[in-house]
Amino acid sequence: IATTAGIIAVLAVETLAFFREVSIVEFLTGTEWTPLFAIKHFGVLPLLLGTIVVSTIALVVAVPTGLMSAIYLSEYAPDGVRRTVKPVLKILAGVPTVVYGYFALTFVTPLLQQWLPGLSGFNALSPGIVMGLMILPLVSSLSEDAMRAVPRGLREGAYALGATRMQTALQVVVPAAFSGITAAVILAASRA
């Protein structure tokens, strides 16, 4: 409790010192963030917009891929594959964000620049794709856990009615696990 109170106190003091020098209106409505230039600007809108764009790209990459892999692991994968892939997904979820950022800057950006020659070195596509790969294990692992929790009787009932494996997965299991899948996507979005 004392540590948390100390963190809050330091943040409050530094925030008050910052807003003595910078207008809160300029901070909230400014369109430039150049704190290291001779003429400093502290508009937060470019940072906010950049975060939204990169997070949206990450979710576009991670959610469909993560759900497809979760459906495969839950409904199709043999037990040996599932026992191997699940720990690997959990290890990938533990890789620090800085490592992913370095990978995006040094590997993915030059690779994308070969396909898109006019792409800037600092762009939103590269970190968006890599952040999608970063949050993919969260979406996949948590969605698969939610799908595995669906009672076997629901699957057997669908099979008894003549549904195929894919129909059962998409029309019975996914809707039954929807709250868990939604929680996985929200958790992944918060990490992005």
C-alpha angles and dihedrals in degrees: 000000000000091000092051091047090049092051091049091048093051092047092048093050093047092046092052091049090050094050091049087065100033126049113240088223091055089047095051098039104029118115099203130071108191107139094157098050124098089251103045124212124185106188110151097199096089090052092048094047092046091052092050093048095047093044091050091052089048092052092047088055099040107038101058093037093045093048092048091050091046091052090049093049094044101042110018113022119100115241092255092056092046092049090052100041099045095062090045089054090050091050091050089051089058097055109115117253091236090064091054091048092052090048090052093050099043104033114015098043095054089045091052090046089061090058096035105034096188094053114126121234088241106049138140098237098068098049090040092057093044092046087051088056089046094055095037093090091054093051094043099043098043093042090050090051090052092049093048088054091061107108116259089230091070091055093046091049090053091048090049089055090054100260118153122235091260093048090050092049096047101034102033113019100039094048091046091051095041096115091053091046090050090051090051092052092047092049091048091048090052090053091048 
